[in-house]
């Protein structure tokens, strides 16, 4: 109903569980991307300085980036307020510095 009204869908309940399951399944591919970013950066201090994760969902990709590049300012974004709230809560629970925006 929310999507039909032009608003983002709610991501609670079963949909959230399915999304989390999918994120866990694709996590190994993110590790490959992190390795590529590290190689690209060549070990330079302070690189990257800023990372923007668009459509971050519950923040898993952004949290991996924030953990891998602790000197970077990492922002997770999503169109769904529910997903942004989940990303914010996940980062707070893990003690990860992450800015979350709708």
Beta strands, then each sheet from edge to edge (+ up, - down):
strand 1: 50-53
strand 2: 73-77
strand 3: 99-101
sheet 1: 1+ 2+ 3+
end
